[in-house]
């Protein structure tokens, strides 16, 4: 692998993709809360419409790759894509309803416990995480708990929303871990097309079985759905998936924590949901935790780069 210092353009691209992704997913909870439609219906449409946008390019440019993941040689990679779609459907089915049961800030902050689950998954896979990363995760999660602690006594509905958001964080970690495995050999276009298709199909079945209406919404709701497709789905999830090629799933999960203060600000400016002053120290801790994780990961990467300079670079091209 080429040392970091020799890839400034690629580093800039990854950094830009992550910045765009964080900004895009920050709009997710406010848009869900605004949409006058069942959360599962919104989740279904955001995936199906994203596939409609991605599939013409993917099927045209990556046709051979689709054949590869469907055959014996690439079936393992294809299975990671499919299972990632299942986990994403579970994430949407838990987290998106939570944004309607509790506050935008609370739903976003509790789903941000994803890095804890991500770290535990990494340990289960036998991967070592620096002490600084664990410290940052701990600080960030403490911030999430502090930011949402008031909801535990507000109402039963808010508490149920908090639990759903917590489960959404777990499923998001599974989705990201599977995506990281798939992206080792599968391009982002192929991976996201398969993942979103599987997710959309599962959500369709859930909606049909549960009698969830998929149409008859007002114009404002459809505009919110389209905004979710273009923002949180295509510029959010897809850009995070793109970064997984070069950035560890744990680091990506911690960066997603920045969605919490972003969503709180959007919810305040757009929906008039003024964050409770009690939540502000917690949201600040989230930012501190993110900074600790990013800095610790950067130090670890620099040490690994110095060690790898003695090893011949891999000449294989990097697939986007």
PENOR-V154358 format. One record per helix or strand of 2 or more residues. SS is the DSSP state (a for helix, b for strand). FROM is the first residue (numbers start at 1). TO is the last residue. Records with the same first field share a line. If there is no record, write none. Layout:
SS=FROM-TO  FROM-TO
This chain:
a=4-6  8-25  28-34  39-61  63-70  75-101  104-111  114-124  131-153  156-182  188-210  219-243  249-255  258-271  277-308
